[in-house]
């Protein structure tokens, strides 16, 4: 049975969506990723979306969503990807383990910063998900 991982950040518009898309694209055989925001912005960052589309990772089901929509999901792992989410992360009644791995937010920076963030997430976060869940 597939394991569930939640990627959590503040706005759920960039880093967490990138991580969700990467995990689902590269590790979909053993893990299902979802993402959410402590204070969801309600919109996906257009640069992040464009980058994910160009790599073939984008799914139309991806959107910025508030944390309440996923609180009842039994997650095997919850990963916070920004310091604010780590500090304000609610206790997930059904989460087995929570870990923090911070990534700088590329929002508002040069477009090439988004690619750097995506590469970092792939290099640093995916091996941990694999080790923990696959």
Secondary structure, DSSP 4 states (H G I P E B T S, - for coil): --EEEEEEESSSSSHHHHHHHHHHHHHTTTEEEEEEETT--SS--HHHHHHHHHTT---TT----BGGGTTTS--SEEEE-SHHHHHHPPP-TT-S-EEE------TTS-THHHHHHHHHIIIIIHHHHHHHH-
